[in-house]
Amino acid sequence: MSFVRHIFNKELPDQIQIADIQKLIENKTEEFLHLDYEEIPRTNVKYEGLAEHISGFLNTAGGIVVFGVSERKTKGRNIPYKITWTTIKKETLENNLYRKIDPWYEDIQIVPIQNPNDNTERIFVIFVPRSNKPPHMSNYTYYHRLNFQTQPMTHQSVFRVFQTNWFNKRDLYQNVIQPLYSEVSANCERLEKYERGEDSLYQDIMQRDRYLYDLIETPLKEKIEEFYKKMGELNSKSDYMAHKIATRIINEELCKVFDDLKEWIEERMDTDILVASVTLMDISGSTRVINEVILNGALIQRKTITSYLQSKYPNEEVIRFEPVLRYKKIKIPQSTFENLWKNCESKTTRNEAYLSIWRETPELLKLGKDLLSLMLRE
């Protein structure tokens, strides 16, 4: 909330202290569009007026209510006068406001500030963001902030808010939620293959439709940002992505098997040299052969060659596969290949960069799938 910094010169609401409130009083900081003072009476506390001010902030541009500071008028200005302490608890305040603001807005923050001389007393600083789902009513009336005051909204004002809200929801879904869902879904498919993720649609939205993006509910927005942040961190390890590591490990073992081709292989350390000729059979009994199937995916996904190939071709049965040195068309004997592959699997368990990616990728994949479920409910 930028007005937190503007009013208190603090970054976060929970950083506000009693000295900050006293400074407002000493400086005679008057009420304005984003700031309102409300006195707390000693007895018979009524919450209607407070709820009206909060709904007005929700329906306009957000603001701060200092609940526990009286005010007085001086030359037409409403300035803070003194602190009025209360023994009301935060839960009591929140429950009363919850019943009086319709619909309630979860991003409202109520920060209690203790009396330094009596820990049973407190005041409250209530941080109210601009709502993503206006309008909100209080006491069966819609309010907004106008001329630094909270006033009932006219019928035309309420109609415009409802109309704007409908158009915003439509545009939010079409221009933000749908494209992000598509990109996150595609990234989940890439992550399942331990491939690099993409964020081009996310970056476009942040530049082109940031206003719409900011209308997303906070929990979902936080999940989106967490997903892309962690994906960016994983992508930053691009020089050590799992497929590249796996390819190098395989080629290092090929150098040991084909000593006479060692120089040729070393020149192609980042190239997929080990492939297989795979024979498949469909449900009718017909067979087909696929040449040059790259095998490093089995090492990346920690699967046996057969189970990996079966996952690639789920609608057909893997009859056999023949390892081949790509480009040279040299077949690798089965016993030689089994020893080579065993050594490759052993190496992956000792490669820290590979293990790091192997741990982080499934975690990010789970986060992505959870995010997709949240988006479907938006």
C-alpha positions as CSV (number, residue, x, y, z in Angstrom):
1,M,0.0,0.0,0.0
2,S,1.7,3.2,-1.2
3,F,-0.3,5.3,1.3
4,V,1.3,3.4,4.2
5,R,4.7,4.8,3.1
6,H,3.2,8.2,2.4
7,I,1.5,8.6,5.8
8,F,3.9,6.7,8.1
9,N,7.1,6.5,6.1
10,K,7.0,2.7,6.8
11,E,7.0,-0.2,4.4
12,L,4.7,-2.6,6.2
13,P,1.6,-2.1,8.3
14,D,2.9,-4.1,11.3
15,Q,5.8,-1.7,11.6
16,I,3.6,1.0,12.8
17,Q,4.2,2.0,16.5
18,I,2.5,4.3,19.0
19,A,5.2,6.9,18.3
20,D,3.9,7.1,14.7
21,I,0.4,7.8,15.9
22,Q,1.6,10.5,18.3
23,K,3.6,12.1,15.5
24,L,0.4,12.4,13.4
25,I,-1.2,14.2,16.4
26,E,1.8,16.5,17.0
27,N,2.0,17.4,13.3
28,K,-1.7,18.0,13.1
29,T,-1.9,15.7,10.1
30,E,-5.5,16.3,8.9
31,E,-7.8,13.8,7.3
32,F,-7.6,13.4,3.5
33,L,-8.6,10.9,0.8
34,H,-6.6,8.0,2.3
35,L,-6.7,8.8,6.0
36,D,-9.5,8.9,8.5
37,Y,-9.6,9.2,12.3
38,E,-12.3,7.6,14.5
39,E,-12.7,8.0,18.2
40,I,-13.3,5.0,20.4
41,P,-15.9,5.8,23.2
42,R,-15.2,4.3,26.6
43,T,-18.6,2.5,26.7
44,N,-21.3,1.5,24.2
45,V,-18.9,1.2,21.2
46,K,-20.8,1.4,17.9
47,Y,-19.2,0.1,14.8
48,E,-21.6,1.5,12.1
49,G,-19.6,4.6,11.4
50,L,-16.3,2.8,11.3
51,A,-17.8,0.2,8.9
52,E,-19.1,3.0,6.6
53,H,-15.6,4.6,6.4
54,I,-14.0,1.2,5.6
55,S,-16.6,0.4,2.9
56,G,-16.0,3.9,1.5
57,F,-12.2,3.2,1.2
58,L,-12.9,-0.2,-0.3
59,N,-15.1,1.3,-3.0
60,T,-12.7,4.1,-3.9
61,A,-8.9,4.0,-3.7
62,G,-8.2,2.5,-0.3
63,G,-6.9,4.1,2.9
64,I,-6.1,3.9,6.6
65,V,-8.5,4.3,9.5
66,V,-6.9,5.1,12.8
67,F,-9.5,3.8,15.2
68,G,-8.7,5.3,18.6
69,V,-7.9,8.9,17.8
70,S,-10.4,11.7,18.4
71,E,-10.5,14.7,16.1
72,R,-11.6,18.3,16.2
73,K,-12.3,20.9,13.6
74,T,-10.0,23.8,13.3
75,K,-10.8,26.4,10.6
76,G,-12.7,23.7,8.6
77,R,-9.9,21.1,9.0
78,N,-10.4,17.8,10.7
79,I,-7.2,17.2,12.7
80,P,-6.3,14.6,15.2
81,Y,-6.7,15.6,18.8
82,K,-5.9,12.8,21.3
83,I,-5.6,9.0,21.7
84,T,-8.7,7.3,23.0
85,W,-7.7,3.9,24.4
86,T,-10.0,0.8,24.5
87,T,-10.0,-2.6,26.0
88,I,-11.7,-4.1,22.9
89,K,-9.8,-7.0,21.4
90,K,-8.9,-7.4,17.8
91,E,-11.1,-10.4,17.4
92,T,-14.1,-8.5,18.7
93,L,-13.5,-5.6,16.4
94,E,-13.0,-7.8,13.3
95,N,-16.2,-9.9,14.1
96,N,-18.3,-6.7,14.4
97,L,-16.9,-5.3,11.1
98,Y,-17.4,-8.6,9.4
99,R,-21.1,-8.5,10.2
100,K,-21.5,-4.9,9.0
101,I,-19.5,-4.9,5.7
102,D,-21.1,-6.8,2.8
103,P,-19.3,-8.5,1.2
104,W,-16.4,-8.7,3.6
105,Y,-12.9,-8.2,2.1
106,E,-10.2,-10.5,3.3
107,D,-7.3,-8.2,2.5
108,I,-8.4,-5.7,5.2
109,Q,-5.6,-5.6,7.9
110,I,-6.3,-4.7,11.5
111,V,-3.1,-3.9,13.5
112,P,-3.5,-3.4,17.2
113,I,-1.1,-1.0,19.0
114,Q,-0.7,-1.5,22.7
115,N,-0.8,1.3,25.4
116,P,2.8,1.3,26.7
117,N,1.5,2.2,30.1
118,D,-1.3,-0.4,30.3
119,N,-1.1,-3.6,28.3
120,T,-4.9,-4.1,28.6
121,E,-5.5,-1.1,26.4
122,R,-5.0,-0.6,22.7
123,I,-6.0,1.3,19.6
124,F,-6.2,0.0,16.0
125,V,-4.8,1.0,12.7
126,I,-7.0,-0.5,10.0
127,F,-5.4,-0.8,6.5
128,V,-8.0,-0.9,3.7
129,P,-6.9,-1.7,0.2
130,R,-8.8,-0.7,-2.9
131,S,-11.2,-3.6,-3.4
132,N,-10.9,-5.9,-6.5
133,K,-14.6,-6.8,-6.1
134,P,-16.5,-3.6,-5.4
135,P,-19.0,-2.3,-4.4
136,H,-19.2,-3.1,-0.7
137,M,-22.1,-1.9,1.4
138,S,-22.4,-1.0,5.1
139,N,-25.7,-0.7,6.9
140,Y,-27.5,-1.4,3.6
141,T,-25.8,1.6,1.9
142,Y,-22.9,1.9,-0.5
143,Y,-20.3,4.5,0.4
144,H,-17.3,6.1,-1.3
145,R,-14.7,8.7,-0.4
146,L,-15.5,12.1,-1.9
147,N,-13.9,15.5,-1.1
148,F,-12.0,13.7,1.7
149,Q,-15.2,12.5,3.3
150,T,-17.2,9.3,3.4
151,Q,-20.5,9.8,1.6
152,P,-23.3,7.6,0.4
153,M,-23.0,6.7,-3.3
154,T,-25.7,7.8,-5.8
155,H,-27.6,5.2,-7.8
156,Q,-25.6,6.1,-10.9
157,S,-22.3,5.8,-9.0
158,V,-23.3,2.3,-7.8
159,F,-24.4,1.3,-11.3
160,R,-21.0,2.4,-12.8
161,V,-19.1,0.4,-10.2
162,F,-21.1,-2.8,-10.9
163,Q,-20.7,-2.2,-14.6
164,T,-16.9,-1.6,-14.4
165,N,-16.6,-4.6,-12.1
166,W,-18.3,-6.9,-14.7
167,F,-16.2,-5.6,-17.5
168,N,-13.0,-6.0,-15.4
169,K,-13.9,-9.6,-14.5
170,R,-14.5,-10.4,-18.2
171,D,-11.2,-8.8,-19.3
172,L,-9.3,-10.3,-16.4
173,Y,-10.4,-13.8,-17.4
174,Q,-9.8,-13.3,-21.1
175,N,-6.5,-11.3,-21.0
176,V,-4.9,-12.6,-17.8
177,I,-6.3,-15.8,-16.3
178,Q,-6.7,-17.8,-19.6
179,P,-3.2,-16.9,-21.0
180,L,-1.5,-17.7,-17.6
181,Y,-3.4,-20.9,-17.3
182,S,-2.2,-21.9,-20.7
183,E,1.4,-21.0,-20.0
184,V,1.5,-22.7,-16.5
185,S,0.0,-25.8,-18.0
186,A,2.6,-25.9,-20.8
187,N,5.3,-25.3,-18.2
188,C,4.0,-28.3,-16.1
189,E,4.4,-30.5,-19.2
190,R,8.0,-29.2,-19.7
191,L,8.8,-29.8,-16.0
192,E,7.6,-33.4,-16.3
193,K,10.3,-33.8,-18.9
194,Y,12.8,-31.7,-16.9
195,E,12.9,-29.0,-19.6
196,R,13.3,-25.3,-19.2
197,G,10.1,-23.3,-18.4
198,E,8.8,-20.2,-20.3
199,D,7.5,-16.9,-18.9
200,S,6.8,-14.8,-22.0
201,L,3.1,-14.6,-21.5
202,Y,3.5,-13.7,-17.8
203,Q,6.0,-10.9,-18.7
204,D,3.7,-9.6,-21.4
205,I,0.8,-9.4,-18.9
206,M,2.9,-7.6,-16.3
207,Q,3.8,-5.0,-18.9
208,R,0.5,-4.7,-20.9
209,D,-2.3,-5.6,-18.4
210,R,-0.8,-4.9,-15.0
211,Y,-4.0,-3.2,-13.9
212,L,-6.0,-6.3,-14.6
213,Y,-3.4,-8.5,-13.1
214,D,-3.7,-6.5,-9.8
215,L,-7.4,-7.3,-9.7
216,I,-6.5,-11.0,-9.0
217,E,-7.2,-12.1,-5.4
218,T,-4.1,-11.9,-3.2
219,P,-3.8,-15.7,-2.5
220,L,-3.9,-16.5,-6.2
221,K,-1.6,-13.7,-7.1
222,E,1.0,-14.8,-4.5
223,K,0.9,-18.4,-5.9
224,I,1.4,-17.1,-9.5
225,E,4.4,-15.0,-8.4
226,E,5.9,-17.8,-6.3
227,F,5.6,-20.2,-9.3
228,Y,7.3,-17.8,-11.8
229,K,10.0,-16.8,-9.2
230,K,11.0,-20.4,-8.5
231,M,10.8,-21.3,-12.2
232,G,13.2,-18.4,-12.9
233,E,15.6,-19.6,-10.2
234,L,15.5,-23.1,-11.7
235,N,16.0,-21.6,-15.2
236,S,19.0,-19.7,-13.9
237,K,20.7,-23.1,-13.7
238,S,20.3,-23.5,-17.4
239,D,24.0,-24.5,-17.9
240,Y,23.3,-27.4,-15.6
241,M,19.8,-28.4,-16.7
242,A,19.2,-32.1,-16.2
243,H,19.1,-33.1,-19.8
244,K,22.5,-31.5,-20.4
245,I,24.0,-33.1,-17.4
246,A,22.5,-36.5,-18.4
247,T,23.8,-36.1,-22.0
248,R,27.3,-35.4,-20.7
249,I,27.3,-38.3,-18.2
250,I,26.2,-40.7,-21.0
251,N,28.9,-39.3,-23.4
252,E,31.6,-39.7,-20.8
253,E,30.7,-43.3,-20.5
254,L,30.6,-43.7,-24.3
255,C,34.2,-42.4,-24.4
256,K,35.2,-45.4,-22.2
257,V,33.5,-47.9,-24.3
258,F,34.6,-46.5,-27.7
259,D,38.2,-45.6,-27.0
260,D,38.9,-45.2,-30.7
261,L,36.1,-42.7,-31.0
262,K,36.9,-40.8,-27.9
263,E,38.1,-37.6,-29.7
264,W,35.0,-37.6,-31.9
265,I,32.7,-38.0,-28.9
266,E,34.4,-35.3,-26.9
267,E,33.8,-32.9,-29.7
268,R,30.1,-33.6,-29.2
269,M,29.8,-33.8,-25.4
270,D,26.5,-31.8,-25.4
271,T,25.0,-33.8,-28.3
272,D,22.7,-36.8,-27.8
273,I,24.8,-39.5,-29.4
274,L,23.2,-42.5,-27.6
275,V,19.9,-43.4,-29.2
276,A,17.9,-46.5,-29.7
277,S,16.0,-48.3,-32.5
278,V,12.6,-49.1,-30.9
279,T,10.2,-51.8,-32.1
280,L,6.5,-51.2,-31.1
281,M,3.4,-53.3,-31.4
282,D,-0.2,-51.9,-31.4
283,I,-3.4,-53.6,-30.2
284,S,-4.0,-55.2,-33.6
285,G,-0.5,-56.9,-33.5
286,S,1.0,-54.6,-36.2
287,T,4.6,-53.5,-35.5
288,R,6.6,-50.5,-36.4
289,V,10.1,-49.4,-35.8
290,I,11.2,-45.9,-34.6
291,N,14.8,-45.1,-35.2
292,E,17.0,-42.7,-33.2
293,V,14.9,-42.4,-30.0
294,I,17.0,-40.4,-27.5
295,L,17.5,-42.2,-24.3
296,N,18.8,-39.5,-21.9
297,G,15.2,-38.9,-20.7
298,A,15.2,-42.3,-18.9
299,L,18.3,-41.1,-16.9
300,I,16.7,-37.8,-16.2
301,Q,13.4,-39.3,-15.0
302,R,15.2,-42.2,-13.2
303,K,13.3,-44.9,-15.0
304,T,14.5,-48.1,-16.6
305,I,14.9,-47.8,-20.4
306,T,11.8,-50.1,-20.9
307,S,9.5,-48.1,-18.6
308,Y,10.7,-44.8,-20.1
309,L,10.0,-46.0,-23.6
310,Q,6.6,-47.4,-22.5
311,S,5.7,-44.0,-21.0
312,K,6.7,-42.3,-24.4
313,Y,4.4,-44.7,-26.3
314,P,1.6,-45.6,-23.9
315,N,-0.7,-46.9,-26.6
316,E,1.7,-49.5,-27.9
317,E,3.8,-52.2,-26.4
318,V,7.6,-51.9,-26.5
319,I,8.8,-55.2,-28.1
320,R,12.5,-54.5,-28.1
321,F,15.1,-51.7,-28.3
322,E,18.6,-51.7,-29.8
323,P,21.1,-49.1,-28.5
324,V,22.9,-47.3,-31.3
325,L,25.7,-44.8,-31.5
326,R,24.1,-42.1,-33.5
327,Y,25.6,-40.7,-36.7
328,K,28.1,-43.7,-36.7
329,K,25.2,-46.3,-36.9
330,I,27.1,-48.6,-34.6
331,K,25.0,-51.0,-32.6
332,I,26.0,-51.4,-28.9
333,P,25.9,-55.0,-27.6
334,Q,23.3,-55.5,-24.9
335,S,25.8,-56.5,-22.2
336,T,28.0,-53.5,-23.0
337,F,25.0,-51.2,-22.8
338,E,23.8,-52.6,-19.5
339,N,27.2,-51.9,-17.9
340,L,27.3,-48.4,-19.5
341,W,23.9,-47.5,-18.2
342,K,24.6,-48.8,-14.7
343,N,27.6,-46.5,-14.6
344,C,25.5,-43.6,-15.8
345,E,22.9,-44.1,-13.1
346,S,25.6,-44.3,-10.5
347,K,27.1,-41.0,-11.6
348,T,23.7,-39.2,-11.4
349,T,23.6,-40.0,-7.6
350,R,26.9,-38.2,-7.1
351,N,26.3,-35.1,-9.3
352,E,25.2,-32.3,-6.9
353,A,23.9,-30.0,-9.7
354,Y,21.8,-32.9,-11.1
355,L,20.5,-33.9,-7.7
356,S,19.5,-30.3,-6.9
357,I,17.5,-30.0,-10.1
358,W,16.0,-33.5,-9.6
359,R,14.7,-32.3,-6.1
360,E,13.5,-28.9,-7.1
361,T,11.7,-29.8,-10.4
362,P,9.1,-32.1,-8.8
363,E,8.5,-29.4,-6.1
364,L,7.9,-26.8,-8.8
365,L,5.7,-29.1,-10.7
366,K,3.5,-29.7,-7.7
367,L,3.3,-25.9,-7.2
368,G,2.3,-25.5,-10.8
369,K,-0.5,-28.1,-10.6
370,D,-1.8,-26.5,-7.4
371,L,-1.8,-23.2,-9.2
372,L,-3.8,-24.6,-12.1
373,S,-6.4,-25.9,-9.6
374,L,-6.7,-22.4,-8.1
375,M,-7.1,-20.8,-11.5
376,L,-9.9,-23.0,-12.4
377,R,-11.8,-21.7,-9.3
378,E,-11.2,-18.1,-10.2
